[in-house]
Amino acid sequence: MTASAAPRLITIRLSHYCEKARWGLDYTGAPYFEQAVAPPFHRLKRSAGGTVPVLVDGERRLGQSHDILVHADRTGRRRLYPDDPAALRAVQEHEQAFDKELGPAVRRYCYWLLLGQTRLLSRVWSDGVPPWQAALMPALAPAVVALVKRSYRVTPDSAKRSFERVMQAWARVEAQVTTKRWLVGNAFSAADLTLCALSAPMVLAPEYGGSMPHLDELPAGSREGVEALRKTVVGAHVMRTYATLRHQHGADAQAPG
């Protein structure tokens, strides 16, 4: 399949929900090509909900990361959802909880850390986008920062509550990732992928498939916070899973050990 005939994944490359969709497509080997856009230009190519990721496959548009994972599971060469009904239900319950609770909390907390660094955000938002968008981004970045702050209600208090919610979400799965490698059964699934993709900004996983600040670009206090999170049980699990699985693709990937 040529790139022009493959489904098109519209993303903001910083977005961890876009990373979830991208990783699912990569891991299963489902064909696609990525079209990165800078905020707020994603609204010109939006789904019905006005958000990204969006997978465009002919006349079909999938505007939720879960739907894109299901598409990847059905069209790729590797599986993300088990056939066993009980295991499938467990995977879906984990994924839904992470999407609803972990993802928004990570987004708000990490934006709170970054919104004061307009130049850094401008660089990250510009990575991989069309040249005309990248050229406009430095001038637009202050307005986009204000829009993000308002849209996600980013304040010191909301950031503190969001950090607590992340820690609560991690605590609920800490025992599972301590005693066995995967959340459901003995295989990597959409549950594990969602936990790791949505948690990746908290630890700045180096293998992140999109665009993310480098650890050494953060102020000293923020760097120390990230380094501490990398040493937690779940933070270390996220880092290890990214290092071993993120850039394995489709049938060429080795089975996890």
One Martini backbone bead per residue (centre of mass of N, CA, C, O) as a GRO file, in nm:
protein
  257
    1MET     BB    1   0.095   0.037   0.025
    2THR     BB    2   0.067   0.351  -0.020
    3ALA     BB    3   0.074   0.644   0.145
    4SER     BB    4  -0.179   0.768  -0.003
    5ALA     BB    5  -0.361   0.499   0.071
    6ALA     BB    6  -0.325   0.536   0.353
    7PRO     BB    7  -0.400   0.607   0.644
    8ARG     BB    8  -0.461   0.914   0.827
    9LEU     BB    9  -0.278   1.066   1.094
   10ILE     BB   10  -0.390   1.311   1.306
   11THR     BB   11  -0.163   1.534   1.485
   12ILE     BB   12  -0.024   1.610   1.797
   13ARG     BB   13   0.293   1.526   1.896
   14LEU     BB   14   0.256   1.576   2.210
   15SER     BB   15   0.023   1.398   2.237
   16HIS     BB   16  -0.075   1.116   2.424
   17TYR     BB   17  -0.318   1.024   2.250
   18CYS     BB   18  -0.157   1.015   1.987
   19GLU     BB   19   0.050   0.811   2.089
   20LYS     BB   20  -0.142   0.582   2.131
   21ALA     BB   21  -0.225   0.553   1.834
   22ARG     BB   22   0.058   0.526   1.710
   23TRP     BB   23   0.149   0.276   1.867
   24GLY     BB   24  -0.073   0.085   1.775
   25LEU     BB   25   0.003   0.095   1.475
   26ASP     BB   26   0.296   0.010   1.503
   27TYR     BB   27   0.270  -0.258   1.664
   28THR     BB   28   0.071  -0.399   1.445
   29GLY     BB   29   0.126  -0.281   1.141
   30ALA     BB   30  -0.062  -0.073   1.058
   31PRO     BB   31  -0.143   0.125   0.811
   32TYR     BB   32   0.019   0.455   0.785
   33PHE     BB   33   0.014   0.817   0.809
   34GLU     BB   34   0.149   1.118   0.926
   35GLN     BB   35  -0.024   1.430   1.028
   36ALA     BB   36   0.110   1.708   1.143
   37VAL     BB   37  -0.003   1.957   1.378
   38ALA     BB   38  -0.057   2.272   1.495
   39PRO     BB   39  -0.154   2.459   1.732
   40PRO     BB   40  -0.482   2.532   1.607
   41PHE     BB   41  -0.490   2.363   1.322
   42HIS     BB   42  -0.650   2.101   1.401
   43ARG     BB   43  -0.939   2.235   1.362
   44LEU     BB   44  -0.929   2.198   1.042
   45LYS     BB   45  -0.904   1.852   1.105
   46ARG     BB   46  -1.142   1.755   1.260
   47SER     BB   47  -1.345   1.605   1.447
   48ALA     BB   48  -1.647   1.599   1.589
   49GLY     BB   49  -1.492   1.684   1.873
   50GLY     BB   50  -1.227   1.867   1.808
   51THR     BB   51  -0.998   1.639   1.793
   52VAL     BB   52  -0.702   1.464   1.874
   53PRO     BB   53  -0.705   1.202   1.710
   54VAL     BB   54  -0.722   1.121   1.348
   55LEU     BB   55  -0.856   0.870   1.134
   56VAL     BB   56  -0.821   0.854   0.779
   57ASP     BB   57  -1.040   0.625   0.582
   58GLY     BB   58  -1.146   0.775   0.355
   59GLU     BB   59  -1.472   0.820   0.478
   60ARG     BB   60  -1.336   0.741   0.742
   61ARG     BB   61  -1.362   0.855   1.094
   62LEU     BB   62  -1.139   0.845   1.372
   63GLY     BB   63  -1.173   1.025   1.706
   64GLN     BB   64  -1.049   0.784   1.888
   65SER     BB   65  -0.811   0.603   2.036
   66HIS     BB   66  -0.969   0.343   2.073
   67ASP     BB   67  -1.067   0.310   1.778
   68ILE     BB   68  -0.776   0.290   1.666
   69LEU     BB   69  -0.697   0.033   1.815
   70VAL     BB   70  -0.913  -0.146   1.693
   71HIS     BB   71  -0.818  -0.108   1.405
   72ALA     BB   72  -0.532  -0.220   1.452
   73ASP     BB   73  -0.621  -0.502   1.553
   74ARG     BB   74  -0.778  -0.574   1.274
   75THR     BB   75  -0.529  -0.481   1.053
   76GLY     BB   76  -0.300  -0.607   1.182
   77ARG     BB   77  -0.038  -0.846   1.304
   78ARG     BB   78  -0.121  -0.759   1.592
   79ARG     BB   79  -0.237  -0.770   1.924
   80LEU     BB   80  -0.452  -0.582   2.182
   81TYR     BB   81  -0.698  -0.790   2.196
   82PRO     BB   82  -0.849  -1.035   2.341
   83ASP     BB   83  -1.068  -1.308   2.302
   84ASP     BB   84  -1.124  -1.338   2.582
   85PRO     BB   85  -1.382  -1.206   2.754
   86ALA     BB   86  -1.251  -1.146   3.032
   87ALA     BB   87  -0.992  -1.015   2.926
   88LEU     BB   88  -1.125  -0.799   2.755
   89ARG     BB   89  -1.270  -0.656   2.987
   90ALA     BB   90  -1.013  -0.581   3.144
   91VAL     BB   91  -0.879  -0.410   2.928
   92GLN     BB   92  -1.113  -0.205   2.891
   93GLU     BB   93  -1.119  -0.102   3.183
   94HIS     BB   94  -0.839   0.013   3.188
   95GLU     BB   95  -0.855   0.199   2.945
   96GLN     BB   96  -1.094   0.374   3.040
   97ALA     BB   97  -0.962   0.475   3.303
   98PHE     BB   98  -0.716   0.611   3.174
   99ASP     BB   99  -0.867   0.802   2.983
  100LYS     BB  100  -1.041   0.949   3.214
  101GLU     BB  101  -0.803   1.000   3.442
  102LEU     BB  102  -0.502   1.006   3.353
  103GLY     BB  103  -0.482   1.181   3.096
  104PRO     BB  104  -0.592   1.459   3.205
  105ALA     BB  105  -0.392   1.483   3.443
  106VAL     BB  106  -0.131   1.484   3.282
  107ARG     BB  107  -0.191   1.725   3.102
  108ARG     BB  108  -0.228   1.942   3.319
  109TYR     BB  109   0.039   1.909   3.472
  110CYS     BB  110   0.239   1.944   3.228
  111TYR     BB  111   0.140   2.221   3.141
  112TRP     BB  112   0.211   2.364   3.400
  113LEU     BB  113   0.522   2.321   3.360
  114LEU     BB  114   0.525   2.462   3.045
  115LEU     BB  115   0.369   2.744   3.006
  116GLY     BB  116   0.632   2.928   3.085
  117GLN     BB  117   0.767   2.788   2.804
  118THR     BB  118   0.722   2.907   2.507
  119ARG     BB  119   0.969   2.826   2.336
  120LEU     BB  120   0.953   2.523   2.388
  121LEU     BB  121   0.665   2.478   2.284
  122SER     BB  122   0.714   2.583   2.001
  123ARG     BB  123   0.910   2.361   1.921
  124VAL     BB  124   0.730   2.114   1.974
  125TRP     BB  125   0.481   2.204   1.798
  126SER     BB  126   0.672   2.224   1.523
  127ASP     BB  127   0.728   1.935   1.495
  128GLY     BB  128   0.654   1.806   1.172
  129VAL     BB  129   0.530   2.042   1.043
  130PRO     BB  130   0.446   2.258   0.839
  131PRO     BB  131   0.634   2.527   0.758
  132TRP     BB  132   0.411   2.748   0.797
  133GLN     BB  133   0.349   2.669   1.090
  134ALA     BB  134   0.634   2.697   1.209
  135ALA     BB  135   0.662   3.003   1.136
  136LEU     BB  136   0.404   3.091   1.322
  137MET     BB  137   0.445   2.981   1.614
  138PRO     BB  138   0.601   3.203   1.774
  139ALA     BB  139   0.363   3.412   1.748
  140LEU     BB  140   0.127   3.210   1.859
  141ALA     BB  141   0.207   3.084   2.135
  142PRO     BB  142   0.080   3.276   2.349
  143ALA     BB  143  -0.215   3.216   2.259
  144VAL     BB  144  -0.204   2.909   2.296
  145VAL     BB  145  -0.139   2.909   2.593
  146ALA     BB  146  -0.399   3.053   2.680
  147LEU     BB  147  -0.591   2.839   2.563
  148VAL     BB  148  -0.491   2.599   2.727
  149LYS     BB  149  -0.533   2.716   3.008
  150ARG     BB  150  -0.843   2.750   2.968
  151SER     BB  151  -0.939   2.470   2.859
  152TYR     BB  152  -0.781   2.306   3.116
  153ARG     BB  153  -0.763   2.458   3.380
  154VAL     BB  154  -0.475   2.592   3.452
  155THR     BB  155  -0.352   2.557   3.782
  156PRO     BB  156  -0.204   2.507   4.072
  157ASP     BB  157  -0.442   2.345   4.193
  158SER     BB  158  -0.505   2.158   3.949
  159ALA     BB  159  -0.220   2.038   3.936
  160LYS     BB  160  -0.217   1.909   4.212
  161ARG     BB  161  -0.465   1.727   4.168
  162SER     BB  162  -0.350   1.581   3.920
  163PHE     BB  163  -0.109   1.451   4.054
  164GLU     BB  164  -0.276   1.284   4.252
  165ARG     BB  165  -0.425   1.121   4.031
  166VAL     BB  166  -0.182   0.986   3.913
  167MET     BB  167  -0.092   0.841   4.174
  168GLN     BB  168  -0.356   0.680   4.202
  169ALA     BB  169  -0.341   0.530   3.932
  170TRP     BB  170  -0.070   0.397   3.990
  171ALA     BB  171  -0.147   0.251   4.258
  172ARG     BB  172  -0.362   0.052   4.126
  173VAL     BB  173  -0.102  -0.095   3.948
  174GLU     BB  174   0.154  -0.162   4.111
  175ALA     BB  175   0.119  -0.462   4.186
  176GLN     BB  176   0.100  -0.571   3.895
  177VAL     BB  177   0.388  -0.458   3.792
  178THR     BB  178   0.544  -0.619   4.016
  179THR     BB  179   0.439  -0.931   3.972
  180LYS     BB  180   0.387  -0.850   3.665
  181ARG     BB  181   0.420  -0.727   3.350
  182TRP     BB  182   0.109  -0.745   3.293
  183LEU     BB  183  -0.225  -0.661   3.343
  184VAL     BB  184  -0.318  -0.893   3.128
  185GLY     BB  185  -0.191  -1.161   3.157
  186ASN     BB  186   0.093  -1.252   2.915
  187ALA     BB  187   0.030  -0.977   2.747
  188PHE     BB  188   0.042  -0.726   2.553
  189SER     BB  189  -0.182  -0.440   2.564
  190ALA     BB  190  -0.400  -0.180   2.567
  191ALA     BB  191  -0.351  -0.135   2.866
  192ASP     BB  192  -0.042  -0.089   2.859
  193LEU     BB  193  -0.029   0.123   2.640
  194THR     BB  194  -0.204   0.336   2.786
  195LEU     BB  195  -0.042   0.371   3.039
  196CYS     BB  196   0.228   0.454   2.896
  197ALA     BB  197   0.140   0.683   2.705
  198LEU     BB  198  -0.006   0.863   2.931
  199SER     BB  199   0.268   0.866   3.120
  200ALA     BB  200   0.520   0.970   2.958
  201PRO     BB  201   0.532   1.282   3.042
  202MET     BB  202   0.623   1.225   3.343
  203VAL     BB  203   0.917   1.081   3.224
  204LEU     BB  204   1.025   1.136   2.945
  205ALA     BB  205   1.032   0.925   2.727
  206PRO     BB  206   1.272   0.880   2.487
  207GLU     BB  207   1.079   0.684   2.288
  208TYR     BB  208   0.889   0.873   2.200
  209GLY     BB  209   0.694   0.915   1.900
  210GLY     BB  210   0.697   1.211   1.935
  211SER     BB  211   0.693   1.521   2.098
  212MET     BB  212   0.944   1.628   2.344
  213PRO     BB  213   1.097   1.725   2.595
  214HIS     BB  214   1.394   1.749   2.731
  215LEU     BB  215   1.529   1.712   3.030
  216ASP     BB  216   1.754   1.952   2.988
  217GLU     BB  217   1.517   2.180   2.937
  218LEU     BB  218   1.455   2.185   3.224
  219PRO     BB  219   1.426   2.282   3.513
  220ALA     BB  220   1.564   2.167   3.791
  221GLY     BB  221   1.301   2.094   3.948
  222SER     BB  222   1.170   1.931   3.717
  223ARG     BB  223   1.393   1.724   3.676
  224GLU     BB  224   1.376   1.601   3.960
  225GLY     BB  225   1.084   1.504   3.931
  226VAL     BB  226   1.127   1.311   3.695
  227GLU     BB  227   1.347   1.135   3.824
  228ALA     BB  228   1.163   1.036   4.055
  229LEU     BB  229   0.942   0.901   3.876
  230ARG     BB  230   1.136   0.692   3.738
  231LYS     BB  231   1.171   0.535   4.033
  232THR     BB  232   0.914   0.429   4.029
  233VAL     BB  233   0.734   0.164   3.959
  234VAL     BB  234   0.572   0.283   3.716
  235GLY     BB  235   0.788   0.457   3.587
  236ALA     BB  236   0.979   0.217   3.527
  237HIS     BB  237   0.777   0.062   3.354
  238VAL     BB  238   0.749   0.271   3.132
  239MET     BB  239   1.046   0.286   3.052
  240ARG     BB  240   1.081  -0.018   2.985
  241THR     BB  241   0.858  -0.044   2.771
  242TYR     BB  242   0.970   0.164   2.578
  243ALA     BB  243   1.255   0.036   2.537
  244THR     BB  244   1.134  -0.258   2.429
  245LEU     BB  245   0.850  -0.169   2.239
  246ARG     BB  246   0.801   0.097   2.079
  247HIS     BB  247   1.005   0.009   1.810
  248GLN     BB  248   0.816  -0.216   1.746
  249HIS     BB  249   0.699  -0.390   1.441
  250GLY     BB  250   0.489  -0.602   1.398
  251ALA     BB  251   0.625  -0.890   1.264
  252ASP     BB  252   0.925  -0.781   1.346
  253ALA     BB  253   0.873  -0.837   1.625
  254GLN     BB  254   0.954  -0.932   1.934
  255ALA     BB  255   0.888  -1.117   2.181
  256PRO     BB  256   0.833  -1.071   2.491
  257GLY     BB  257   1.021  -1.154   2.795
   0.00000   0.00000   0.00000
